[in-house]
Amino acid sequence: MKFSARDIILGAMFASLAVVAALLLRFLGSAIVPFSLVPFVALLAGAMLGGRLGAMSILVYVLMGLLGLPVFEKPPYGGPAYVLQPTFGFLLGFILAAYVTGKLIPAGGDAGLFRYIAASLAGVAVYYLVGLPYLYLILNLYLGKALSAMAVIKIGFIPFVGADIVKAALASGLARAVARRLRAV
Ligand SMILES: O=C(O)CCCC[C@@H]1SC[C@@H]2NC(=O)N[C@@H]21
């Protein structure tokens, strides 16, 4: 897999944006599943950089955290043991979501807004499909909470899905506007 200097700079920028997005909302407290702006960054990375580079940028963010940098939103904020946090599945899901979102948008910057929104919504579906089963497994099998699937949906999906659709729409609008501007120059 080859990346140009431009790819590396863009990937690093989006990894940094994910860090800023996580740090910005730390003050919200330590709910089991926090409100997060990282999904917005992941969808934007996929839509703007394409599947491969978008996913790579979010992978770099997740690896920074796993290596011990305090870049995640919830305590303990980083380190390898974060894989046992109930929300770690969402972080894995963001990598895949960036990939899927980017792959569903044709390169070249002339896709319509509907295409961007559909691709971003597919990305939202992807991170929930990874994040919710992971949340269920960690809460039940590791933390011994005995929660039903419905209870997990009430903690990890219902409070957030509306705002996540808004994030997908905003990421789509921004990515398309930037692509059109770049095509015009
Ligand atoms: O940093 C973490 O530990 C990941 C947080 C995941 C939060 C999830 S992502 C889907 C849903 N939308 C949000 O705004 N928060 C949750």
The ligand as a Gaussian input file, in Angstrom:
#p B3LYP/6-31G(d) Opt

LIG

0 1
 O      -14.279000       7.435000      22.413000
 C      -14.997000       6.436000      22.569000
 O      -14.867000       5.647000      23.502000
 C      -16.076000       6.161000      21.532000
 C      -17.338000       6.898000      21.828000
 C      -18.472000       6.382000      20.954000
 C      -19.732000       7.194000      21.103000
 C      -20.878000       6.627000      20.275000
 S      -20.549000       6.704000      18.545000
 C      -22.206000       6.480000      18.131000
 C      -22.990000       7.281000      19.121000
 N      -23.056000       8.672000      18.731000
 C      -22.527000       9.477000      19.653000
 O      -22.511000      10.725000      19.579000
 N      -22.046000       8.765000      20.671000
 C      -22.213000       7.345000      20.447000

